[in-house]
Amino acid sequence: MLDFDQIIAPLNLDKLIRDHWGKSFVRMQGPPERFKDLFSWDELNTVLETHRLMPPRFKLFKDGQAIDPMRYITPPHMGTPRLDSGGLAVCLAEGASLILNDVQEVHPRLRELMQVFQAALKTDTYANLYAAWHTQKAFDLHWDPQDSIILQLSGKKRWKVYKPTRLHPLEDDIEKPVPPTGEPVWEGVMKEGDAIYIPRGWWHVVHPLNEPSL
C-alpha cells in the first residue's frame, strides 16, 4: 500500500497542509503506473457482480441528470431488486457515468487506503468511484461541500477548476454561492497517475475523453 506522501508526490503532507489545505487547488503529476494497484477495471466488474448495489450508493448520471434507476435496477415484482446488466450496459453505451459511493466498504484495498488518508489528515474519509466511457459529463459545473483528493486510476479526463465564489460554503446554506463568471484557474487533462486537491467550495466541471476513465 502506498503511503500518503507517495500518493500526493511531488508534494508531501506538511507542504499540502501548509500551502494548500483549505486554501488552493493543486495538481500533483505522477508516473502512469502510480495508482495501478489500487483498483482495476476487473475489480470493478467483480464488485458489480458480487454486491447488491442500489441508489444512493450506486448511481448513473449523464449531462447533469440522474438516470432513472428503473432503467438499470430490476423491478420489485422480480424479487429483491438487483442490477439489471442489460439495462446497465445500455445506459453506459448512451454515455452515462457510473458512480459508486463509499466504495471502500466493498473493497479491502480501498479500505486500507482510506485508513492511510484518515491517519494523515486526522479526519473522517471515504472514497467514491467514477467510471466513464464516452464524452458526456456526469455533473454540470458545481462545488463540493468537502475537501477532495482525486486520483486518476485509468484513462484521462479534462477538468476546469474555478475559484470559490464564497469561501468555505456549507451544503445547507440558505443562500447558495453564485456560479463563477471568470476564467478557470486550471484547465487541463488528468492522466493516469495524476492527483489533484480541490478545497471545499471550489467550482469544477469534468469531461471524459471518449475512452474508459476510472
Residue frames as qw, qx, qy, qz and C-alpha x, y, z in Angstrom:
[[0.000, 0.886, 0.463, 0.000, 0.00, 0.00, 0.00],
 [0.354, 0.560, -0.034, 0.748, 1.23, 3.49, -0.88],
 [0.312, -0.484, -0.473, 0.666, 1.88, 5.87, 1.97],
 [0.157, 0.878, 0.375, -0.251, 0.28, 9.31, 1.93],
 [0.111, -0.744, 0.328, 0.571, 3.36, 11.15, 0.67],
 [0.301, -0.054, 0.811, 0.498, 3.64, 8.70, -2.25],
 [0.267, 0.651, 0.709, 0.031, 0.02, 9.37, -3.16],
 [0.111, 0.960, 0.204, -0.154, 0.47, 13.15, -3.29],
 [0.536, -0.363, 0.356, 0.674, 4.09, 13.31, -4.57],
 [0.575, 0.309, -0.358, 0.668, 5.85, 15.54, -5.53],
 [0.352, -0.676, 0.164, -0.627, 4.14, 17.24, -2.56],
 [0.376, -0.058, -0.854, 0.355, 4.29, 15.85, 0.96],
 [0.326, -0.679, -0.657, 0.033, 1.80, 16.06, 3.81],
 [0.339, -0.551, -0.227, 0.728, 3.44, 19.06, 5.50],
 [0.088, -0.117, 0.348, 0.926, 3.52, 21.08, 2.29],
 [0.181, -0.459, -0.738, -0.460, -0.06, 20.13, 1.38],
 [0.349, -0.712, -0.564, 0.233, -1.36, 21.26, 4.77],
 [0.337, -0.501, -0.067, 0.794, 0.80, 24.38, 4.98],
 [0.069, -0.230, 0.386, 0.891, 0.36, 25.71, 1.46],
 [0.264, -0.096, -0.667, -0.690, -2.89, 24.31, 0.08],
 [0.188, -0.380, -0.898, 0.112, -5.31, 22.70, 2.53],
 [0.026, -0.769, -0.560, 0.308, -8.49, 24.77, 2.57],
 [0.115, -0.696, 0.114, 0.699, -6.71, 27.44, 0.51],
 [0.342, 0.634, -0.410, -0.559, -5.94, 26.50, -3.08],
 [0.944, 0.299, 0.060, -0.123, -6.21, 23.92, -5.82],
 [0.145, -0.675, 0.685, 0.231, -3.06, 21.96, -6.63],
 [0.906, 0.327, -0.196, -0.185, -2.17, 19.34, -9.25],
 [0.492, -0.569, 0.657, 0.044, 0.23, 16.51, -8.43],
 [0.757, 0.474, -0.362, -0.268, 1.52, 14.76, -11.54],
 [0.592, -0.439, 0.675, -0.026, 2.92, 11.26, -11.22],
 [0.038, 0.271, -0.871, -0.409, 4.04, 8.31, -13.34],
 [0.623, -0.042, -0.425, -0.656, 1.24, 6.42, -15.14],
 [0.649, -0.103, -0.754, 0.016, 1.66, 3.31, -13.01],
 [0.036, -0.337, 0.550, -0.763, 1.44, 5.15, -9.65],
 [0.569, -0.075, 0.422, -0.701, -2.12, 4.02, -8.82],
 [0.572, 0.188, -0.667, -0.439, -2.33, 0.88, -10.95],
 [0.365, -0.038, -0.909, 0.198, -2.52, -1.46, -7.93],
 [0.243, -0.004, 0.468, -0.849, -5.24, 0.44, -6.07],
 [0.587, 0.388, 0.566, -0.429, -8.28, -0.65, -8.09],
 [0.115, -0.158, 0.748, 0.634, -8.73, -2.13, -11.56],
 [0.561, 0.084, -0.313, -0.761, -11.49, -2.50, -14.12],
 [0.549, -0.050, -0.830, -0.085, -11.62, -6.24, -13.36],
 [0.169, -0.177, -0.737, 0.629, -12.14, -5.43, -9.69],
 [0.373, 0.134, 0.078, -0.915, -14.97, -3.07, -10.59],
 [0.619, 0.017, -0.607, -0.498, -16.63, -5.89, -12.54],
 [0.430, -0.101, -0.856, 0.267, -16.23, -8.18, -9.52],
 [0.078, 0.156, 0.501, -0.848, -17.81, -5.61, -7.18],
 [0.514, 0.111, -0.184, -0.830, -20.76, -5.18, -9.56],
 [0.628, 0.021, -0.724, -0.286, -21.22, -8.95, -9.82],
 [0.512, -0.126, -0.785, 0.325, -20.93, -9.81, -6.12],
 [0.051, -0.247, -0.515, 0.819, -22.71, -6.97, -4.28],
 [0.075, 0.734, 0.660, 0.141, -26.29, -5.76, -4.31],
 [0.260, -0.157, -0.011, 0.953, -25.72, -2.13, -5.24],
 [0.050, 0.764, 0.630, 0.129, -28.69, 0.22, -5.07],
 [0.083, 0.620, -0.007, 0.780, -29.12, 4.02, -5.15],
 [0.185, 0.972, -0.134, -0.048, -27.93, 6.18, -3.48],
 [0.628, -0.504, 0.493, 0.329, -24.74, 4.12, -3.18],
 [0.439, 0.042, 0.695, 0.567, -24.79, 3.19, -6.87],
 [0.335, 0.764, 0.270, -0.482, -25.94, 5.79, -9.39],
 [0.535, 0.277, 0.485, 0.634, -25.75, 6.66, -13.06],
 [0.059, 0.806, 0.152, -0.570, -25.51, 10.30, -14.20],
 [0.524, 0.303, 0.493, 0.625, -25.39, 11.89, -17.64],
 [0.140, 0.474, 0.224, 0.840, -25.08, 15.60, -18.51],
 [0.119, -0.237, 0.366, -0.892, -26.03, 16.71, -15.02],
 [0.730, -0.168, -0.056, -0.660, -29.08, 14.46, -14.70],
 [0.427, -0.224, 0.849, -0.217, -29.58, 11.27, -12.71],
 [0.405, 0.049, -0.779, -0.476, -30.61, 8.29, -14.81],
 [0.764, -0.266, 0.042, -0.586, -33.89, 6.74, -13.66],
 [0.293, -0.389, 0.861, -0.144, -32.88, 3.67, -11.57],
 [0.796, 0.245, 0.442, -0.333, -35.72, 1.72, -13.16],
 [0.647, 0.668, -0.314, -0.193, -33.57, 1.61, -16.30],
 [0.457, 0.499, -0.714, 0.181, -30.80, -0.38, -14.61],
 [0.247, -0.183, 0.804, -0.510, -32.36, -1.94, -11.48],
 [0.222, -0.237, -0.903, -0.280, -34.74, -4.91, -11.76],
 [0.451, -0.446, -0.128, -0.762, -38.36, -4.12, -10.78],
 [0.384, -0.335, 0.660, -0.553, -39.64, -5.16, -7.32],
 [0.883, 0.067, 0.131, -0.445, -42.02, -7.79, -8.71],
 [0.778, 0.405, -0.478, 0.047, -38.97, -9.78, -9.86],
 [0.819, -0.316, -0.344, 0.333, -37.88, -10.37, -6.26],
 [0.459, -0.710, -0.014, 0.534, -35.16, -8.46, -4.40],
 [0.428, 0.900, -0.057, -0.063, -34.02, -5.59, -6.65],
 [0.707, -0.334, 0.375, 0.498, -30.59, -6.04, -8.21],
 [0.037, 0.575, -0.415, -0.704, -28.56, -4.62, -11.06],
 [0.792, 0.502, 0.327, -0.118, -30.02, -5.32, -14.48],
 [0.536, -0.340, 0.467, 0.615, -26.85, -5.98, -16.52],
 [0.403, 0.472, 0.596, 0.509, -28.59, -5.41, -19.85],
 [0.026, -0.946, -0.304, -0.112, -30.13, -2.11, -18.80],
 [0.476, -0.749, 0.179, 0.426, -26.85, -1.01, -17.22],
 [0.562, -0.042, 0.525, 0.638, -24.94, -1.75, -20.44],
 [0.262, 0.715, 0.504, 0.409, -27.44, 0.28, -22.49],
 [0.218, -0.962, -0.137, 0.088, -27.20, 3.29, -20.17],
 [0.535, -0.573, 0.337, 0.522, -23.40, 3.22, -20.20],
 [0.511, 0.238, 0.577, 0.591, -23.36, 2.91, -24.01],
 [0.114, 0.858, 0.412, 0.283, -25.54, 6.03, -24.18],
 [0.302, 0.611, -0.203, 0.703, -22.90, 8.00, -22.27],
 [0.614, -0.746, -0.065, -0.249, -23.86, 7.66, -18.61],
 [0.220, 0.533, -0.687, 0.442, -21.15, 7.73, -15.94],
 [0.766, -0.352, -0.537, 0.000, -21.17, 5.11, -13.20],
 [0.098, -0.637, 0.419, -0.640, -20.81, 6.38, -9.63],
 [0.771, -0.286, -0.562, 0.086, -20.13, 4.09, -6.67],
 [0.214, -0.772, 0.254, -0.542, -20.13, 5.89, -3.32],
 [0.599, -0.557, 0.506, -0.274, -18.28, 4.63, -0.23],
 [0.836, 0.343, -0.413, -0.109, -16.53, 2.03, -2.36],
 [0.105, 0.500, -0.770, 0.382, -14.08, 1.38, 0.49],
 [0.648, -0.182, 0.506, -0.539, -16.88, -0.57, 2.20],
 [0.937, 0.236, 0.166, -0.195, -16.83, -3.23, -0.53],
 [0.765, 0.524, -0.264, 0.265, -13.10, -3.34, -1.33],
 [0.769, -0.535, -0.113, 0.331, -10.36, -4.14, 1.24],
 [0.605, 0.096, 0.068, 0.788, -7.52, -2.29, -0.53],
 [0.002, -0.620, -0.181, -0.763, -9.53, 0.92, -0.75],
 [0.634, -0.732, -0.232, -0.091, -10.48, 0.50, 2.89],
 [0.746, -0.295, -0.041, 0.595, -6.75, 0.43, 3.70],
 [0.350, 0.396, 0.177, 0.830, -6.25, 3.50, 1.51],
 [0.296, -0.772, -0.226, -0.515, -8.89, 5.44, 3.44],
 [0.752, -0.598, -0.154, 0.229, -7.16, 4.42, 6.68],
 [0.615, 0.038, 0.065, 0.785, -3.95, 5.93, 5.27],
 [0.036, 0.599, 0.232, 0.765, -5.83, 9.16, 4.43],
 [0.547, -0.756, -0.272, -0.235, -7.52, 9.27, 7.82],
 [0.765, -0.417, -0.122, 0.476, -4.26, 8.80, 9.72],
 [0.472, 0.169, 0.121, 0.857, -2.56, 11.55, 7.71],
 [0.060, -0.491, -0.252, -0.832, -5.38, 14.11, 7.66],
 [0.051, -0.139, -0.714, 0.684, -6.91, 13.41, 11.11],
 [0.505, 0.186, 0.089, -0.838, -10.45, 13.45, 9.72],
 [0.717, 0.244, 0.629, -0.175, -13.09, 11.03, 8.52],
 [0.136, 0.447, -0.605, -0.645, -12.53, 9.94, 4.93],
 [0.737, 0.295, 0.582, -0.175, -14.41, 7.99, 2.27],
 [0.168, -0.264, 0.679, 0.664, -13.83, 7.01, -1.36],
 [0.656, 0.547, 0.309, -0.419, -16.20, 7.48, -4.29],
 [0.467, -0.092, 0.710, 0.518, -15.54, 5.84, -7.65],
 [0.480, 0.676, 0.058, -0.556, -16.37, 7.41, -11.01],
 [0.493, -0.031, 0.755, 0.431, -16.25, 5.38, -14.23],
 [0.473, 0.707, 0.086, -0.520, -16.95, 6.83, -17.67],
 [0.686, 0.076, 0.626, 0.364, -16.51, 5.67, -21.24],
 [0.426, 0.668, 0.464, 0.396, -17.67, 8.37, -23.67],
 [0.299, 0.313, -0.013, 0.902, -17.71, 12.20, -23.75],
 [0.373, -0.714, -0.321, -0.497, -20.76, 13.18, -21.69],
 [0.043, 0.385, -0.586, 0.712, -20.07, 14.73, -18.31],
 [0.319, -0.382, -0.846, 0.193, -21.71, 13.28, -15.21],
 [0.193, -0.750, -0.457, 0.438, -22.35, 16.62, -13.46],
 [0.262, 0.870, 0.137, 0.393, -22.69, 20.22, -14.54],
 [0.274, 0.490, -0.382, 0.734, -20.42, 22.91, -13.08],
 [0.686, -0.643, -0.277, -0.198, -20.62, 22.52, -9.29],
 [0.050, 0.600, -0.636, 0.482, -18.75, 22.67, -5.98],
 [0.702, -0.217, -0.677, 0.046, -18.47, 20.01, -3.29],
 [0.473, -0.798, 0.036, -0.371, -19.11, 20.51, 0.45],
 [0.827, -0.482, 0.214, 0.196, -15.93, 18.63, 1.39],
 [0.003, -0.742, 0.596, 0.308, -12.24, 18.82, 0.52],
 [0.948, 0.251, 0.168, -0.102, -11.40, 16.28, -2.18],
 [0.187, -0.573, 0.709, 0.366, -8.31, 14.49, -3.42],
 [0.848, 0.424, 0.070, -0.310, -8.90, 12.92, -6.84],
 [0.416, -0.408, 0.750, 0.313, -6.73, 10.08, -8.17],
 [0.687, 0.483, -0.271, -0.471, -6.79, 9.21, -11.87],
 [0.725, -0.247, 0.643, -0.018, -6.52, 5.43, -11.87],
 [0.525, 0.159, 0.727, 0.413, -7.06, 4.74, -15.57],
 [0.317, 0.702, 0.514, 0.378, -7.62, 6.78, -18.72],
 [0.237, 0.048, -0.036, 0.970, -7.95, 10.56, -18.89],
 [0.011, -0.808, -0.587, 0.045, -10.43, 13.33, -18.09],
 [0.251, 0.439, 0.054, 0.861, -10.49, 17.05, -18.91],
 [0.340, -0.632, -0.550, 0.427, -11.03, 19.35, -15.93],
 [0.087, 0.633, 0.038, 0.768, -11.93, 23.00, -15.47],
 [0.506, -0.483, -0.552, 0.454, -11.42, 24.33, -11.93],
 [0.012, 0.727, 0.122, 0.675, -12.59, 27.75, -10.71],
 [0.130, 0.147, -0.576, 0.793, -12.00, 29.69, -7.50],
 [0.103, -0.544, -0.798, 0.237, -14.85, 29.73, -4.96],
 [0.049, -0.583, -0.265, -0.767, -17.43, 32.48, -5.20],
 [0.551, -0.716, 0.104, -0.416, -17.93, 32.18, -1.43],
 [0.202, 0.480, -0.797, 0.305, -15.26, 30.99, 0.96],
 [0.010, 0.047, -0.931, 0.361, -15.96, 27.73, 2.81],
 [0.596, -0.129, -0.177, -0.772, -19.64, 27.30, 1.82],
 [0.348, -0.055, 0.875, -0.332, -21.81, 24.69, 3.50],
 [0.011, -0.200, -0.891, -0.407, -24.17, 22.28, 1.79],
 [0.117, -0.671, -0.731, 0.042, -27.21, 23.57, 3.69],
 [0.134, -0.211, -0.057, 0.967, -26.50, 27.30, 3.31],
 [0.344, 0.673, 0.535, -0.378, -29.77, 29.18, 2.82],
 [0.390, 0.854, -0.136, -0.316, -28.20, 31.42, 0.19],
 [0.910, 0.089, 0.279, 0.294, -26.23, 29.37, -2.34],
 [0.323, -0.512, 0.366, 0.706, -22.95, 30.59, -3.88],
 [0.597, 0.710, 0.017, -0.374, -23.37, 32.06, -7.35],
 [0.896, 0.204, 0.231, 0.319, -21.58, 30.28, -10.23],
 [0.411, -0.494, 0.256, 0.722, -18.26, 31.76, -11.40],
 [0.529, 0.816, 0.179, -0.148, -18.14, 34.06, -14.41],
 [0.006, -0.833, 0.497, 0.243, -14.35, 34.36, -14.85],
 [0.655, 0.452, -0.598, -0.091, -11.79, 32.06, -16.40],
 [0.932, -0.319, -0.170, 0.035, -10.80, 28.80, -14.71],
 [0.321, -0.823, 0.467, 0.044, -7.69, 28.80, -12.55],
 [0.257, -0.351, 0.862, 0.260, -6.78, 25.49, -14.19],
 [0.835, 0.377, 0.059, -0.397, -7.95, 23.76, -17.32],
 [0.144, 0.556, -0.805, -0.147, -6.19, 20.58, -18.31],
 [0.856, 0.036, -0.440, -0.268, -6.21, 16.83, -18.65],
 [0.573, -0.512, 0.599, -0.225, -5.70, 14.46, -15.75],
 [0.674, 0.365, -0.622, -0.165, -3.80, 11.38, -16.88],
 [0.910, -0.251, -0.327, 0.043, -3.14, 8.03, -15.24],
 [0.691, -0.087, -0.335, 0.634, -1.04, 8.55, -12.11],
 [0.048, 0.430, -0.059, 0.900, -2.10, 12.18, -11.64],
 [0.298, -0.583, -0.686, 0.316, -3.77, 13.53, -8.50],
 [0.016, 0.526, 0.061, 0.848, -5.40, 16.86, -7.69],
 [0.204, -0.399, -0.677, 0.584, -6.58, 18.52, -4.50],
 [0.116, -0.534, -0.371, -0.751, -9.74, 20.66, -4.58],
 [0.003, 0.049, 0.614, -0.788, -10.75, 22.58, -1.45],
 [0.101, 0.601, 0.767, -0.199, -14.38, 22.72, -0.39],
 [0.160, 0.820, 0.264, -0.482, -16.32, 25.28, -2.41],
 [0.062, -0.479, 0.546, 0.685, -14.07, 25.38, -5.48],
 [0.744, 0.461, 0.150, -0.459, -16.14, 25.02, -8.65],
 [0.177, -0.368, 0.824, 0.393, -15.30, 22.39, -11.26],
 [0.829, 0.366, 0.100, -0.411, -16.65, 20.53, -14.27],
 [0.380, -0.395, 0.807, 0.221, -15.21, 17.33, -15.71],
 [0.760, 0.453, -0.140, -0.444, -15.47, 15.75, -19.17],
 [0.794, -0.113, 0.563, 0.199, -14.47, 12.21, -20.16],
 [0.124, 0.655, -0.479, -0.571, -12.48, 11.99, -23.40],
 [0.824, 0.343, -0.214, -0.397, -14.20, 9.15, -25.28],
 [0.562, 0.286, -0.760, 0.157, -12.17, 6.42, -23.63],
 [0.722, -0.494, -0.482, 0.045, -12.53, 4.38, -20.42],
 [0.094, 0.576, -0.377, 0.720, -11.75, 6.54, -17.38],
 [0.714, -0.482, -0.504, 0.061, -11.61, 5.49, -13.74]]
